[in-house]
Amino acid sequence: MRTLIAFIVTACFSLTAFAQQSTLQIKPDPELKKLAVYVGQWKYEGEYKPGPLGTAGMATGSATGEMILRGCFLEWRWKEKANTAETQGFEILNYDPMNRNYASASYADDGSSSSGAYVIDGNTSNYSGKFVVGGKQYLSRVTEVFTADRASFTQKAEISVDGKTWVPFFEAKFTKAKPAPKK
């Protein structure tokens, strides 16, 4: 009986030590540093283009980018006014070392969602994925080009119903309103 109790106590201490050791060893992938360009508070103005999702219209909004969960993920939250509607949502990105890209999932309070991946090369970020809105799925692709000082970027988005024909969906200019807080 003493042997069993000694084994259980030793196992508990070993598991606790292992858990503490593995917690201390967690380091974000160095590739996540590329996402730091999005960290901070942003303002944007843009225009929705006429197409399968509706009519054209101007949009204004704000967004906040923050590294979360020990720096392993980027959280991007936004609020937007377009035409007569207001919407908000969030996106989570992380680095996928197997595919060498940044996996993304986003959700908005209008019930829409998207999933896809970004590839970042220098001052350009390219996204491709699926966009689900109103029970229908669309393909989407987005190009973002940052200025040299990383204080602003332009965004151009396109959507497709069939993956062959692409139409403009949204164009905007984002300007950093506040830099990331110093930690």
Order of alpha helices (4+ residues) and beta strands (2+ residues): alpha-beta-beta-beta-beta-beta-beta-beta-beta-beta-beta
